[in-house]
Amino acid sequence: MTKVRVRYAPSPTGLLHIGNARTAIFNYLFSKHLGGDFIIRIEDTDVKRNVVGGEKSQLDNLKWLGLDWEESPDKGGNYGPYRQLERLDIYQKYANELLERGLAYKEYKEDSDAYAIRFKVPKDKTYAFDDLVRGTLKFESKEVEDWIMIKDNGIPTYNFAVVIDDHLMEITHVLRGEEHITNTPKQMMVYEAFGWEIPRFGHMTIIVNEQKKKLSKRDHSIVQFIGQYREMGYLPEALFNFITLLGWSPSINEEILTKEQIIELFESKRLSKAPAMFDVVKLQYINHQYMKKLSPEAFASFVKPFLVEAKIDIKSDEWLENLCSLLHDRTSYGKEIVSLYNEFFSDEFEIEAEAMAFLKENETTLQTIKSFKSILEQSSFLPDAIKEEIKAVGKDVGVKGKLLFMPVRIASTGVMHGPELPMALSLLGKEKVLNRITQTINLLEANQ
């Protein structure tokens, strides 16, 4: 059996987008599942749109996502060069052959010696191929006009260069976005003109937003570039896992899967024919599951740079450790630690309506809160001490359970539910907690 060889061939015209990343990942998974080779080729012939650092951004972010490859501009290989601008003489050679055989012709610019080369489309021919995702697709040659292979500046067009490259690099399967479906018959014409074997094509469906509209780079309601997710503190393993579910479903009823599991399960027959919806909530859920698996030390190390960048005063390693133990389970991505911190330590104190209603409904709450304040005024404010002092309030007032813990939490945090209270109060600090309790007492007394 011929060894499977697939490629991801980005243009260095911008940063790595979610859609491009999915194309790369699906090609990677397809090759690894079948024991094949994954190649990166840079299609840099759109010179005016190429951006400085575009290629480096693509490769760096793919590596960050956990992909590796057998051949590329940075690794080399037996089928290079791997940048199209370094292959111009190759394209010219094959274009000349088609000219000599009468399968292409020159089209001169007006009043100039410069010319483009057009492919002569065969008449009355049907082009059909068995798409890995969509089944049999057919096109009639009469629907395609003679198309430009080489522009008058000597640079090949996509549909010509891609065939030459894929053939010479022995690509066996081409997985790409559905926008390329209409390019396929033009490419098949070139394969047939040279008598070359045509690779298997598979066209993946579009990615849509929650309004079922195609994901557009102008849609700012969704973060769409891999580098932005890195900056926000998403974990590469989680993003890899999420992207694989955009148009592919595993054969088992699980969604949190390691890269190794996905490689083992990945089959092209499980690629979806329906558009894949980009679900932000699902992405946060998946990343949250991966965040929770981090050890306390790894989590603290991961979120510390975000706290430092936000100029949050990390008082000590122990303080950071305590903060992380408090917020670890609530953090969906690294940078969120900053908003959780700000929310938690906010100088503005407001009691939720439901929480205030609870305080007003129970006649023992005011006495409980006053006792708590009195005991806390003498506290060392260490978590273990606060834990014992809450118990002491219960004995002093004669309450327990919800009637003890709920008033204490509401008076000091403003909410009915939250992280472990003694640790939370210790981190908030004595002055802030006593100030909040005083505000709560004043509110309750004013309502009596």
N, C-alpha and C positions, 0 to 999 in steps of 0.2 A: 504494500500500500504506500502511495506517495506521502511523504511527510507533510503535515499541515503547516502552512506558512501564512500568517496574516500580518497586516500592517495597520498602524495608525499614522495618518499623514496630515498633520495640521499645517496651516499657514501661520507664519509668525507675525500675524497682523494684529494680535491682541493677546489678552491674558487667557488662561485656561478657564473655560466656561463649563457649567454643569453638563450641557449637552455634549460638548467635546470630550469631557472626562468620561461620560457614559460610553461613548463610542470606543475610547481607548480601553476602558475596563472590560467591555463585552468582547472585544478582540483578544485582549489578554486572557480572559477566562476561557474563551473558546479554544485558544491554542494550548493553554495549560491542561485543560480537561482532556485533550486529545494527544498530549505529549508533543506538541509542535513548537514552532518558533514564532516569537512576537517581535516585529520589526517596527522601528520608528523612522519615518521618512519625512523630511521637511519640504513642503511645497511652497517655495518662496518666490514664485515667479510674478506675484502681484507686487512688484517692487515699490510702487507708490504707497501701498497700504502697509508694508512691513514696518514694524515698530522696533526700536532699539530694545533689546532684552526680551523680545517676544519668544524666541526659541528657548532661551534659558528659563523663562517663566514656565513654559509648557513642561520642559523636562524636570525642573525642580519640583513642581507641584505634582507631577505624576509619580516621582520618586517618593514624595511625602505621603501620597495615597497608598503606597506599598507596592507599586508596580515595578517590575524590572523587565529587561528586554535583552534579546540576543544580539541585535544589530541596531546601530543608530549613528548619527553624526558624531556623538561623543564617544561611542564604543568602537566604531568602525565595523568591518565585516567583509565578507567575500563578494558582496553584491553592490558595493558603493560606486561612486559617491552617493551619500544619502541626503544631499541637498540638490534640488532641481536646477538651480542656477549653475551648479558645477557639472551639469549633464547636457548642456545645450548642444554640444557637438553630436551627442548620441541622437537627440531628437532630429537634428538636421539630416543626419545620415538616413534615418528611416523615412523622413519626409521626402528626401530626394529619390528614394527607391519607389515610393508611390507615384511621384511625378513621372519617373521614367516608364512606369508601367501603365500610365494613363489613368490611374485611380485617383489622382488629385491634379489640381491645376493652379497656376499662378494668377493672382488678381492684383494688378498694379495700381498704386495710388495715382491719382490724376496728376499729370505733369511731373512724374517722378520715376526714378529707377527702382524705388522700393516696392516690394510686393508682399502680399500675404499669400499663404497657400491654403486653398480650400479642398476639403475632402469631397469627392464626387459620390453622392448618395445613390446606391443602386435603385433601380426602378422596380416598382411592384413587388417588393419583397416583404415578408413577414418576419419580424424578429421576436422570438419567444424564448423565455427562460423560466426555469423553476426556482422561484425565490424561496430562500430558506424560511422566511417568515410568512409570506403571502401566497405561496403556491404559484401556479402558472400565470405569467404576465405576458401580454402580446402587444406589439407595436407594428404599425404599417410604415414602410419607408416613405410613402407618399406624404406622411405627416411631418417629415423632417426635410428641411431644405439643406442644400450644400453648406457645410459649416467650416469655419476657419480652424485649421490645424496649427499653423504657425503664423503669428502676427507679423506685420511689416517691420517690426523691430527685432525679429529673429527669435522671439520668446514664444514657446508653445502655449496653446490653450490647455485648459485642464483636461478636456476629454481626450486629447491626443497624448499628452505627457503621461497621464495616469496609466494608460494601456501599455506604453513602452516600458515604464518603470515596473508595473506589476508583472509583466511577462519576464523581463530580464531578472527580476528579483525572485522569480518562481513563486509568486503569490498564488495560493490555491483557493482561498476563500476571501471574499470582500464583504465585511459587515459595516454598514454605514447608515446614515439617516435617510428617511424616506424622500427627502428633497432631491436625492440623487437618482430616483427611479427613472425619471425622464432622460437622464444622461446615459442610461444603460444601453439603449439601442445604438447610439453613436459609438460607444466603446466597443460594442459587439461588431460593428462594421469594421473597425480597425483590426480587431482580432482575426476576423474572417479574411480580411484583405491580405494578411501575412500568413494565414494558415496556422495560427496559433491556437492552443487549447484555451477555452474561455473558463475563467474561475467560477466558482459557485458564488452567487450574489445573495445577500440577505439585507433587507432594508427595514431598519427599526422605526417604529412609530414615533411621532412627535411627542414632546413633553408639554403638557398644558398646565396652566395655573388653576386655582380653585374655581374660577369662573369658566373653565373649559376652553380658555383661549390659549393659543400657542405661546409658549414661553418666549418673550421678547426681551432683548437686552435693554429696551427702553422701559420695561416694566420694573419699576423700582420698589414694588411691594414685596418682591422676593429677592433675597441675596442670591446672586447667580454665578459668582466667580469663586473658584476654589481658594485663591489667595485670601479672599475676604473671610471665608470660614476659618482659615488658619489664624487670621488676626483676631477673630472673635473667640478663639479657644475651643473649637470643635476638635474632636479626636479623629485622626485619619482613619482608624479602623472603623469608626462609626459612620463616617461619611462614605467610605468604600461600601460598607454594608447597605446603607440607605440607597446609594446610587444604583446598586445591582438590582434593587427592587423596582426601579423605574422602567417597567416594560419586560421584566422577567419574574417568574414565580418559581420558587423551589418546589420539589415534589413532596416535601415534608411540611407539616403544619407548624413551621417555626419561621421567625423572621430575624431573630438575633443570631447571626451565623458568622463564624470566623472565615477568613479568606480561604483557608484550606478546605473547609466544608463547602463553601460556594464553588470552588474549583471542582470538587468531586461531584457536585450536584448539577453543574451548569451544562444544559443541553439546549441547542438552538431551537428544538421543537417546543420549548417552554417559553420562547419569546412571544410577547403578546402582539395581537393584531390591532388591539385598541390603544388609543392614546394613553400615555402614562401621566397620571396626575402628580404634580409636585406638591406634596402635603407637608407643610412646614411643621405642623403639630407632630406628625409622625417622625420627622427628622429629629426634632427636639427630644421626643420620647426615646428614640434609638440611641441618641447621644447620651441621654440621661442614664440609660442602662449601662453603657460603657463607663461613664463617669463613676457610677456607684461601685463598679468593680475595682477602681483604683484603690490601692492601699492608702491609709491615712497619710503616710509620708509622701507617696507619689502625688496624691491630690494636693497637698500643701505646696509641694515643689512646683506643680503645674499652675496653680492659681496665683502664687506669690508675685510673678512679674506683672500681672494685671493690677494687683493692689498697689504695687510700687509705681506703675505708670499713672495710676489715679492719684498719686501722692497721699495715699492713706498711711498713717503712721503705724508701722508694725512695731509694737512696743517691745516685743521679745519673741524668741522662738516658741516659748510656751504660750504666749498670747496668740500667735498665729495658729499653733496647733489646736488651741481651744476654739478659736473662731472657725477653723476648718471642720472640726468635729461637729460644730453647731450647724453649719451650712452645707456640709457635704451632700446630704440626701436631697437638698432642695435645689442644687445647682445643675442646670441642664447643659451649660457650656461655660468655658473658663471665665470669660469676661462678665458673665452674669454675677459672679461673686461681688463685683463692685456695686451693682444696683441693689443686691441683697444686703450688702453692708450698709449702704446709704439709707435704705429703707429701715433697717434694723436700728441704726444709730441716729436716726433723724432727730433733730431738736424739736421738730413739730410733733406734738402729741395729740392724737385724736382717738377717741373711743368709738369703735364700730357701733352702729345703731343696735344690732342684735345683742352685742355685749352689754351696752348700756341698759337695754331692756331687762337683761338677766339681773344686773345689779339692783335695779329698781324693784324687781319682783320679789326679791328675797330680803327679808327684814334683818337678817344677821350680817349681810355683806358689809355694811358701813362699819360695824363693830370689828369685823374680821380685818378689814383694811387698816383701821386705826391701830389695832394691835400689831399688825404686820409692820407698820411704819415705826412704831415705838421700839419693837425688837430690833429692826434693821438699823436703827440709829446707832446701836452699839456693836454692829456686826463688823467682822474683819472683811467681809464681802468675798470670801473664798467660796467656791461652789459647795464644798462639803459643809461649811458652816451655814450657808443659806438653806441648804436642805434640812438641817436640824432645826433651824429657826422657823421654817414653815410648819414643821411638826409641832413646835412649841406654841405657835399661834392657834393651832387646832385645839390643843389642850386648854389654852387660856380662854378661848371663846366657847369651846364645847361643840365644835363642828368638825366634820371630816368629809373625805371624798370630794364630790363636786362643789359642795358648799364651802370647802376650804380652798381647793386649788384654783377654781374658776375666778373668784374675786381677786385672789393674789395675782393671777396671770393678767387679768384685764386691767387692774389698777397700775401694773408696771409696764405692760406692753400695748394695751389698747385693743387686743384681740383675744378671742376665746381659744384659739388653737395656735400652736407654734412649737419651736424646738424645746429641748430640755431646759426647764425654767431656771434651776440654780446656775447652770453654766451661762445661760443667756443674761441673767441679772449681773453675774460677776463681770462679764464682758462689757455690759452697758455702763457699769460703774456706779458707785454709791450716790454721788450727787445727782446724776440723771434719774436714777430710779426713785430716789426720795422726792425729787421734784415732781415726777409723774404721779406718784401716790398722793402727794399733797393736792395736785390739780384734781384728781379723782374724788378725793374727800370733799373738796370745795364744791364740785359739781353735784354730788349726792346731797350735801347739806342744803344747797340752794334749791333743790327740787323737793325738799321735804315739806 
